[in-house]
Amino acid sequence: MNVGEGSVLSKVCRQRNGAGHITLIDPAKQTPEVAAQRSMVAVECGSSMIFVGGSTDTPDTVVHATCVAIQEALELRMFAASQDPEGDETLWDVPVVLFPGGAHALSPAADAITFMMLMNSTKREFLVGEQVRGAPYLERFEVEALPTGYVVCAPGGRVGEVGGAELLQPSDTELARSYALCAKMFGFSLLYLEAGSGASTPVHTDLIRAAADVEGLTLLVGGGLRTPEAVRSAVEAGARWVVTGTVTEDAGSIEELRGRLTSLISACTE
């Protein structure tokens, strides 16, 4: 594993200027080799973390193969940097974190996992059921758990549908703040506001701002963030991490991917 001194959680929660960028890799949408290649481009462009997951029905063998490929690629890059007098090994000290669709999508090759409660789900399995199933495996794998409250906002996409989420609408600012307070009181360290993979619109900035009003949580925002303007608005509203995935999958070439990521990541710190 490539994470240096300190826990992954400490890296996620540390103070920074602007916001950090996370590239989400869906194992169901590319081979492990392509996933590793895209991840290396993302790190070169400034991504500080790689999430692996997304699809709800991806088997653990595919998730594991993807995690292994990314970890091996990071290790090779770190070794190469260590042999170069002008190289920077710390550039490649990037956590590979599971973003699972359920207890079936785990891997011992990950550095950590977003151990999530889908807080606005109407289904027990996403409130605690999948977590109970997965916890013994995570203990055995010694994968660090990142306690995360997960709230799906309109339009919600596939995750809102499968998760039976009562979607937060743009006007639900008081409810967004209540969810943030609840997450803090549960002892979660992270709160993730999600608009859904490939969402037509991102999480409304009023919801981000309301959740960010609660101190003691690190706020992640993902879904529908396809332009630098959308990323900049999310960061200005209070997002401390921005997650993008579909923009990575849709790129037709490595150079197109590099260009897209560079513009999005630059907007995180402007």
Residue frames as qw, qx, qy, qz and C-alpha x, y, z in Angstrom:
[[0.000, 0.888, 0.459, 0.000, 0.00, 0.00, 0.00],
 [0.485, 0.450, 0.041, 0.749, 1.19, 3.48, -0.84],
 [0.292, -0.887, -0.150, -0.324, -0.04, 5.57, 2.06],
 [0.433, 0.416, -0.505, 0.620, 2.79, 7.10, 4.07],
 [0.180, -0.069, -0.684, 0.703, 2.84, 8.31, 7.64],
 [0.352, 0.134, 0.310, -0.873, -0.55, 8.76, 9.25],
 [0.438, 0.352, 0.816, -0.132, -3.96, 7.28, 8.60],
 [0.162, 0.391, 0.614, 0.666, -5.98, 7.83, 5.47],
 [0.188, -0.828, -0.528, -0.007, -8.61, 9.57, 7.59],
 [0.373, -0.685, -0.030, 0.626, -6.04, 12.11, 8.80],
 [0.286, -0.049, 0.503, 0.814, -5.13, 12.83, 5.18],
 [0.002, 0.593, 0.685, 0.424, -8.78, 13.28, 4.22],
 [0.301, -0.846, -0.435, 0.069, -9.59, 15.57, 7.14],
 [0.504, -0.322, -0.029, 0.801, -6.50, 17.78, 7.14],
 [0.171, 0.860, 0.174, -0.447, -6.91, 21.46, 6.34],
 [0.536, 0.096, 0.488, 0.683, -6.01, 22.62, 2.84],
 [0.148, 0.418, -0.091, -0.892, -6.44, 25.63, 0.62],
 [0.551, 0.192, -0.443, -0.680, -9.51, 25.20, -1.53],
 [0.897, -0.065, 0.271, -0.342, -10.54, 21.57, -1.99],
 [0.315, -0.340, 0.849, 0.254, -8.89, 18.28, -2.81],
 [0.666, 0.326, -0.330, -0.584, -9.83, 16.29, -5.89],
 [0.572, -0.123, 0.805, -0.100, -10.82, 12.62, -5.98],
 [0.448, 0.282, -0.617, -0.582, -11.01, 10.59, -9.18],
 [0.742, -0.009, 0.538, -0.401, -13.68, 7.89, -9.05],
 [0.238, 0.321, -0.832, -0.385, -12.88, 4.74, -11.02],
 [0.828, 0.021, 0.242, -0.506, -15.78, 2.37, -11.69],
 [0.345, -0.330, 0.859, 0.186, -14.32, -1.16, -12.10],
 [0.609, 0.411, 0.669, -0.112, -17.34, -2.20, -14.17],
 [0.453, 0.855, 0.134, -0.215, -16.59, 0.34, -16.89],
 [0.410, 0.768, -0.492, -0.015, -12.99, -0.44, -17.82],
 [0.888, 0.037, -0.404, 0.216, -10.37, -3.15, -17.46],
 [0.657, -0.675, -0.053, 0.330, -8.01, -3.03, -14.47],
 [0.620, 0.005, 0.227, 0.751, -5.19, -2.01, -16.83],
 [0.105, 0.632, 0.323, 0.696, -7.15, 0.92, -18.24],
 [0.487, -0.830, -0.258, -0.084, -8.25, 1.87, -14.72],
 [0.698, -0.451, 0.031, 0.555, -4.61, 2.00, -13.60],
 [0.442, 0.266, 0.291, 0.806, -3.63, 4.09, -16.62],
 [0.126, -0.767, -0.332, -0.534, -6.43, 6.58, -16.02],
 [0.623, -0.743, -0.193, 0.151, -5.56, 6.73, -12.33],
 [0.654, -0.210, 0.092, 0.721, -1.94, 7.59, -13.09],
 [0.196, 0.498, 0.311, 0.786, -3.03, 10.41, -15.39],
 [0.389, -0.816, -0.335, -0.267, -5.35, 11.66, -12.65],
 [0.683, -0.592, -0.086, 0.419, -2.53, 11.73, -10.09],
 [0.523, 0.102, 0.215, 0.819, -0.24, 13.49, -12.56],
 [0.011, -0.630, -0.351, -0.693, -2.94, 16.13, -12.99],
 [0.075, -0.387, 0.398, -0.828, -3.30, 16.63, -9.24],
 [0.772, -0.392, -0.328, -0.377, -5.86, 14.14, -7.90],
 [0.125, -0.563, 0.665, -0.475, -5.06, 13.40, -4.26],
 [0.514, -0.061, 0.784, -0.343, -7.11, 10.22, -3.92],
 [0.367, 0.076, -0.749, -0.546, -8.56, 7.42, -6.03],
 [0.657, 0.008, 0.495, -0.568, -12.00, 6.01, -5.27],
 [0.183, 0.115, -0.908, -0.359, -12.75, 2.54, -6.62],
 [0.198, 0.361, 0.851, -0.327, -16.42, 1.61, -6.91],
 [0.287, 0.186, -0.178, -0.923, -19.72, 2.99, -8.09],
 [0.601, -0.038, -0.585, -0.543, -21.76, 0.28, -9.79],
 [0.654, -0.368, 0.363, -0.552, -24.02, -1.67, -7.45],
 [0.974, 0.024, 0.141, -0.178, -23.51, -5.14, -8.92],
 [0.469, 0.674, -0.562, 0.097, -19.75, -5.32, -9.53],
 [0.934, -0.265, -0.231, 0.068, -18.29, -8.55, -8.03],
 [0.507, -0.809, 0.248, 0.161, -15.42, -8.40, -5.57],
 [0.798, -0.015, 0.377, 0.470, -13.05, -10.16, -7.99],
 [0.421, 0.700, 0.252, 0.519, -13.32, -7.24, -10.43],
 [0.263, -0.949, 0.035, -0.172, -13.01, -4.66, -7.66],
 [0.742, -0.542, 0.288, 0.270, -9.97, -6.44, -6.25],
 [0.734, 0.244, 0.333, 0.539, -8.24, -6.74, -9.63],
 [0.205, 0.859, 0.150, 0.445, -8.75, -3.03, -10.21],
 [0.469, -0.871, 0.143, -0.034, -7.37, -2.08, -6.78],
 [0.818, -0.268, 0.328, 0.389, -4.33, -4.30, -7.31],
 [0.608, 0.507, 0.285, 0.541, -3.61, -2.81, -10.75],
 [0.012, -0.934, -0.030, -0.357, -3.81, 0.75, -9.42],
 [0.641, -0.730, 0.221, 0.085, -1.65, -0.03, -6.38],
 [0.822, -0.029, 0.325, 0.468, 0.99, -1.70, -8.53],
 [0.433, 0.704, 0.199, 0.526, 1.07, 1.25, -10.89],
 [0.267, -0.936, 0.071, -0.218, 1.48, 3.67, -7.98],
 [0.783, -0.506, 0.274, 0.237, 4.29, 1.57, -6.52],
 [0.738, 0.282, 0.286, 0.542, 6.13, 1.54, -9.85],
 [0.184, 0.850, 0.098, 0.484, 5.80, 5.31, -10.17],
 [0.513, -0.844, 0.139, -0.070, 6.96, 5.79, -6.58],
 [0.841, -0.238, 0.286, 0.393, 9.98, 3.57, -7.16],
 [0.579, 0.538, 0.231, 0.568, 10.88, 5.42, -10.36],
 [0.090, -0.931, -0.011, -0.353, 10.65, 8.75, -8.51],
 [0.706, -0.673, 0.188, 0.116, 12.92, 7.42, -5.76],
 [0.797, -0.006, 0.312, 0.517, 15.60, 6.68, -8.37],
 [0.355, 0.701, 0.221, 0.578, 15.39, 10.16, -9.90],
 [0.391, -0.136, -0.341, 0.844, 17.34, 12.91, -8.07],
 [0.174, -0.052, -0.043, -0.982, 14.62, 15.34, -9.13],
 [0.429, -0.336, -0.761, -0.353, 11.73, 12.94, -8.54],
 [0.356, -0.299, 0.381, -0.799, 9.07, 13.46, -5.89],
 [0.201, -0.099, -0.974, 0.036, 7.95, 10.21, -4.27],
 [0.171, 0.308, 0.624, -0.698, 5.22, 11.95, -2.29],
 [0.419, 0.223, -0.310, -0.824, 3.34, 12.72, -5.53],
 [0.579, 0.028, -0.741, -0.339, 2.49, 9.02, -5.76],
 [0.085, -0.078, -0.845, 0.523, 1.59, 8.55, -2.08],
 [0.465, -0.086, -0.187, -0.861, -2.11, 8.52, -2.98],
 [0.440, 0.003, 0.798, -0.411, -4.72, 6.48, -1.07],
 [0.355, -0.071, -0.759, -0.541, -6.78, 3.94, -3.00],
 [0.316, 0.034, 0.607, -0.728, -10.17, 3.98, -1.28],
 [0.015, 0.325, 0.920, 0.219, -13.15, 1.69, -1.80],
 [0.374, 0.109, 0.099, -0.916, -16.41, 3.42, -2.65],
 [0.073, 0.050, 0.990, 0.110, -18.56, 0.27, -2.53],
 [0.506, -0.178, -0.375, -0.756, -22.03, -0.46, -3.76],
 [0.858, -0.368, -0.046, -0.356, -22.34, -3.06, -1.01],
 [0.626, -0.562, 0.539, -0.032, -20.56, -5.73, 1.02],
 [0.908, 0.255, 0.303, 0.134, -19.94, -7.74, -2.17],
 [0.553, 0.762, -0.033, 0.337, -17.51, -5.15, -3.55],
 [0.485, -0.834, 0.257, 0.056, -14.57, -5.23, -1.15],
 [0.792, 0.460, -0.288, 0.282, -10.83, -5.75, -1.57],
 [0.729, -0.581, -0.032, 0.361, -7.88, -6.23, 0.82],
 [0.615, 0.206, 0.165, 0.743, -5.72, -4.29, -1.66],
 [0.022, -0.845, -0.206, -0.493, -7.43, -0.99, -0.79],
 [0.286, 0.246, -0.486, 0.788, -5.96, 1.42, 1.73],
 [0.198, 0.169, 0.546, -0.796, -9.34, 2.42, 3.15],
 [0.031, -0.464, -0.814, -0.349, -13.09, 2.34, 2.57],
 [0.298, -0.237, 0.055, -0.923, -15.80, 4.97, 2.78],
 [0.142, -0.262, -0.931, 0.210, -17.79, 3.10, 5.44],
 [0.199, -0.151, -0.164, -0.954, -21.10, 4.73, 4.63],
 [0.202, 0.472, 0.781, -0.357, -24.60, 5.00, 5.95],
 [0.004, -0.357, -0.522, -0.775, -27.01, 6.12, 3.21],
 [0.010, 0.160, 0.585, -0.795, -28.74, 8.39, 5.66],
 [0.488, 0.258, 0.099, -0.828, -31.81, 9.23, 3.58],
 [0.311, 0.051, -0.885, -0.343, -32.47, 5.68, 2.43],
 [0.725, -0.204, 0.102, -0.650, -35.78, 3.98, 3.14],
 [0.910, 0.099, -0.398, -0.067, -34.09, 0.56, 3.03],
 [0.726, -0.651, 0.221, 0.003, -32.50, -1.07, 6.05],
 [0.910, 0.102, 0.126, 0.383, -29.80, -2.71, 3.94],
 [0.471, 0.590, -0.024, 0.656, -28.28, 0.68, 3.09],
 [0.368, -0.834, 0.117, -0.395, -28.67, 2.09, 6.57],
 [0.445, -0.616, 0.621, -0.190, -26.92, -0.77, 8.38],
 [0.958, 0.073, 0.238, -0.144, -27.46, -4.14, 6.65],
 [0.775, 0.551, -0.189, 0.245, -24.63, -4.07, 4.10],
 [0.000, 0.771, -0.486, 0.412, -22.36, -2.52, 6.72],
 [0.738, -0.395, 0.473, -0.275, -22.98, -5.38, 9.14],
 [0.958, 0.259, 0.115, 0.046, -22.24, -7.90, 6.37],
 [0.610, 0.679, -0.224, 0.340, -19.03, -6.16, 5.35],
 [0.316, -0.849, 0.337, -0.256, -17.52, -5.26, 8.74],
 [0.855, -0.353, 0.370, 0.088, -16.01, -8.71, 9.51],
 [0.808, 0.420, 0.165, 0.378, -14.30, -8.78, 6.11],
 [0.194, 0.882, -0.146, 0.404, -12.88, -5.31, 6.58],
 [0.590, -0.715, 0.358, -0.116, -11.55, -6.30, 9.98],
 [0.910, -0.051, 0.344, 0.228, -9.89, -9.36, 8.46],
 [0.642, 0.617, 0.131, 0.436, -8.50, -7.34, 5.53],
 [0.470, -0.510, -0.139, 0.707, -7.26, -4.58, 7.89],
 [0.218, 0.511, 0.377, 0.741, -8.75, -1.96, 5.59],
 [0.100, -0.182, -0.392, 0.896, -9.17, 1.38, 7.35],
 [0.028, 0.696, 0.708, 0.119, -12.79, 2.50, 7.73],
 [0.078, 0.093, -0.010, 0.993, -13.63, 6.14, 7.03],
 [0.089, 0.523, 0.767, -0.361, -16.91, 6.82, 8.92],
 [0.002, 0.000, 0.390, 0.921, -19.10, 8.53, 6.32],
 [0.394, 0.534, 0.559, -0.496, -22.60, 9.90, 6.24],
 [0.164, 0.046, 0.696, 0.698, -23.93, 9.64, 2.68],
 [0.327, 0.584, 0.469, -0.576, -26.85, 11.76, 1.52],
 [0.341, 0.256, 0.681, 0.595, -28.28, 11.58, -2.00],
 [0.159, 0.550, 0.171, -0.802, -29.60, 14.81, -3.46],
 [0.644, 0.658, 0.365, -0.139, -31.72, 15.48, -6.54],
 [0.731, 0.129, -0.323, -0.587, -31.56, 14.36, -9.28],
 [0.737, -0.345, 0.511, -0.277, -30.15, 11.26, -7.53],
 [0.426, 0.480, -0.711, -0.288, -29.62, 9.01, -10.52],
 [0.745, 0.007, -0.656, -0.119, -29.22, 5.27, -10.20],
 [0.307, 0.074, -0.743, 0.591, -27.88, 5.41, -6.63],
 [0.358, -0.057, 0.308, -0.880, -30.98, 7.25, -5.47],
 [0.764, 0.025, -0.336, -0.550, -33.21, 4.70, -7.16],
 [0.702, 0.059, -0.700, 0.119, -31.41, 1.59, -5.93],
 [0.253, 0.072, -0.650, 0.713, -30.85, 3.04, -2.48],
 [0.265, -0.682, -0.673, -0.103, -34.50, 4.04, -2.03],
 [0.321, -0.146, -0.259, 0.899, -33.37, 7.55, -1.14],
 [0.031, 0.881, 0.459, -0.108, -35.75, 10.33, -0.22],
 [0.564, 0.359, 0.100, 0.737, -33.88, 12.85, -2.35],
 [0.212, -0.633, -0.226, 0.710, -32.94, 16.22, -0.94],
 [0.385, 0.777, 0.386, 0.315, -34.34, 18.96, -3.15],
 [0.406, 0.411, -0.099, 0.810, -32.57, 22.30, -3.66],
 [0.314, -0.666, -0.023, -0.677, -34.93, 23.98, -1.21],
 [0.844, -0.443, -0.301, -0.018, -34.26, 21.44, 1.59],
 [0.313, 0.637, -0.448, 0.544, -31.52, 23.49, 3.20],
 [0.517, -0.543, 0.413, -0.517, -32.69, 22.99, 6.78],
 [0.986, -0.053, 0.090, -0.128, -32.90, 19.25, 6.18],
 [0.728, 0.495, -0.327, 0.345, -29.38, 19.22, 4.73],
 [0.022, -0.628, 0.509, -0.588, -28.10, 20.94, 7.87],
 [0.783, -0.352, 0.287, -0.425, -30.04, 18.46, 10.02],
 [0.973, 0.178, -0.127, 0.079, -28.43, 15.54, 8.22],
 [0.458, 0.585, -0.436, 0.509, -25.03, 17.12, 8.80],
 [0.384, -0.561, 0.447, -0.581, -25.78, 17.58, 12.50],
 [0.949, -0.136, 0.120, -0.257, -26.99, 13.99, 12.70],
 [0.842, 0.377, -0.293, 0.253, -23.82, 12.73, 11.01],
 [0.145, 0.617, -0.499, 0.591, -21.69, 14.70, 13.46],
 [0.606, -0.433, 0.386, -0.544, -23.64, 13.38, 16.45],
 [0.993, 0.059, -0.055, -0.085, -23.28, 9.80, 15.16],
 [0.597, -0.605, 0.420, 0.319, -19.53, 10.40, 15.20],
 [0.769, 0.493, 0.267, 0.307, -19.00, 10.33, 11.45],
 [0.430, -0.477, 0.185, 0.744, -15.93, 12.19, 10.22],
 [0.070, -0.070, 0.560, 0.823, -17.09, 12.68, 6.64],
 [0.488, 0.547, 0.504, -0.456, -20.32, 13.77, 5.00],
 [0.218, -0.045, 0.705, 0.674, -20.77, 13.01, 1.31],
 [0.485, 0.558, 0.278, -0.613, -23.46, 14.88, -0.66],
 [0.316, -0.047, 0.826, 0.465, -24.14, 12.97, -3.89],
 [0.494, 0.404, -0.034, -0.769, -26.19, 14.00, -6.93],
 [0.883, 0.232, 0.394, -0.108, -25.74, 10.62, -8.63],
 [0.501, -0.228, 0.600, 0.581, -23.26, 9.29, -11.15],
 [0.214, 0.243, 0.632, 0.704, -23.61, 11.14, -14.44],
 [0.050, 0.702, 0.578, -0.413, -26.21, 13.49, -12.95],
 [0.340, 0.710, 0.377, 0.488, -27.57, 16.19, -15.24],
 [0.086, -0.847, 0.116, -0.511, -27.02, 18.77, -12.50],
 [0.434, 0.182, -0.697, 0.541, -24.73, 18.79, -9.44],
 [0.366, -0.570, -0.634, 0.374, -25.74, 19.11, -5.79],
 [0.025, 0.892, 0.225, 0.391, -27.29, 22.55, -5.35],
 [0.382, 0.373, -0.407, 0.741, -24.90, 25.00, -3.73],
 [0.465, -0.549, 0.123, -0.683, -27.53, 25.98, -1.14],
 [0.943, -0.277, -0.153, -0.103, -27.48, 22.39, 0.16],
 [0.737, 0.213, -0.333, 0.548, -23.68, 22.35, 0.25],
 [0.043, 0.531, -0.258, 0.806, -23.61, 25.65, 2.10],
 [0.693, -0.508, 0.011, -0.512, -26.17, 24.45, 4.65],
 [0.958, -0.158, -0.200, 0.130, -24.25, 21.24, 5.37],
 [0.594, 0.351, -0.286, 0.665, -20.93, 23.09, 5.53],
 [0.276, -0.714, 0.102, -0.635, -22.39, 25.28, 8.27],
 [0.876, -0.472, 0.018, -0.102, -21.93, 22.35, 10.68],
 [0.085, 0.764, -0.628, 0.123, -18.38, 22.29, 12.03],
 [0.547, -0.380, 0.727, -0.170, -16.47, 19.09, 12.67],
 [0.824, 0.304, 0.479, 0.002, -17.25, 17.31, 9.40],
 [0.164, -0.379, 0.581, 0.702, -15.22, 17.08, 6.21],
 [0.623, 0.533, 0.318, -0.476, -17.61, 17.65, 3.32],
 [0.288, -0.107, 0.780, 0.546, -17.33, 15.68, 0.07],
 [0.550, 0.551, 0.200, -0.595, -19.46, 16.53, -2.97],
 [0.220, -0.166, 0.827, 0.489, -19.88, 14.46, -6.13],
 [0.371, 0.520, 0.768, 0.038, -22.15, 13.87, -9.09],
 [0.314, 0.856, 0.396, 0.112, -22.73, 16.14, -12.08],
 [0.251, -0.848, 0.191, 0.425, -19.51, 18.14, -11.63],
 [0.789, 0.365, 0.370, 0.327, -18.48, 18.31, -15.28],
 [0.370, 0.787, 0.045, 0.492, -17.20, 21.86, -15.65],
 [0.434, 0.101, -0.404, 0.799, -14.67, 24.04, -13.83],
 [0.272, -0.405, 0.003, -0.873, -17.50, 26.46, -13.04],
 [0.793, -0.399, -0.326, -0.325, -19.51, 23.74, -11.30],
 [0.762, -0.107, -0.440, 0.462, -16.47, 22.62, -9.32],
 [0.211, 0.268, -0.238, 0.910, -15.62, 26.18, -8.34],
 [0.490, -0.462, -0.123, -0.729, -19.18, 26.79, -7.14],
 [0.853, -0.336, -0.399, -0.035, -19.14, 23.64, -5.01],
 [0.630, 0.007, -0.381, 0.677, -15.83, 24.61, -3.42],
 [0.019, -0.355, 0.108, -0.929, -16.96, 28.17, -2.75],
 [0.657, -0.454, -0.234, -0.555, -20.09, 26.76, -1.08],
 [0.558, -0.600, 0.470, -0.328, -18.01, 24.65, 1.31],
 [0.989, 0.119, -0.093, 0.007, -16.96, 21.38, -0.35],
 [0.383, -0.754, 0.518, 0.131, -13.60, 20.24, 0.99],
 [0.360, -0.171, 0.840, 0.368, -13.30, 17.40, -1.53],
 [0.622, 0.456, -0.108, -0.628, -14.72, 17.18, -5.04],
 [0.566, -0.058, 0.815, 0.108, -15.36, 13.77, -6.61],
 [0.561, 0.534, -0.237, -0.586, -15.55, 13.31, -10.39],
 [0.605, -0.103, 0.787, 0.068, -15.99, 10.06, -12.28],
 [0.667, 0.588, 0.455, -0.040, -18.07, 10.18, -15.45],
 [0.256, 0.920, -0.226, -0.193, -15.80, 12.83, -16.93],
 [0.294, -0.540, 0.768, 0.179, -12.96, 10.32, -16.66],
 [0.610, 0.164, 0.775, 0.019, -14.90, 7.48, -18.25],
 [0.544, 0.755, 0.334, -0.154, -16.17, 9.57, -21.16],
 [0.034, -0.790, 0.424, 0.441, -12.79, 10.86, -22.31],
 [0.879, 0.460, 0.000, -0.124, -11.98, 9.55, -25.77],
 [0.725, 0.443, -0.337, 0.406, -8.20, 9.69, -25.35],
 [0.657, -0.364, -0.336, 0.569, -5.53, 10.12, -22.70],
 [0.254, 0.119, 0.023, 0.960, -4.87, 13.67, -23.82],
 [0.358, -0.538, -0.360, -0.673, -8.56, 14.51, -23.61],
 [0.709, -0.535, -0.445, 0.112, -8.65, 12.99, -20.15],
 [0.557, -0.155, -0.213, 0.788, -5.61, 14.99, -19.11],
 [0.028, 0.320, 0.160, 0.934, -7.14, 18.21, -20.36],
 [0.525, -0.589, -0.428, -0.441, -10.46, 17.63, -18.62],
 [0.727, -0.478, -0.392, 0.300, -8.88, 16.70, -15.30],
 [0.450, 0.030, -0.124, 0.884, -6.42, 19.58, -15.36],
 [0.150, -0.436, -0.185, -0.868, -9.20, 22.13, -15.78],
 [0.661, -0.572, -0.400, -0.275, -11.40, 20.56, -13.09],
 [0.745, -0.333, -0.336, 0.471, -8.59, 20.14, -10.57],
 [0.301, 0.221, -0.057, 0.926, -7.35, 23.69, -11.15],
 [0.349, -0.567, -0.260, -0.699, -10.84, 24.93, -10.22],
 [0.721, -0.481, -0.484, 0.119, -10.53, 23.23, -6.83],
 [0.594, -0.408, -0.199, 0.665, -7.88, 25.67, -5.65],
 [0.241, 0.489, 0.237, 0.804, -8.64, 28.88, -7.57]]
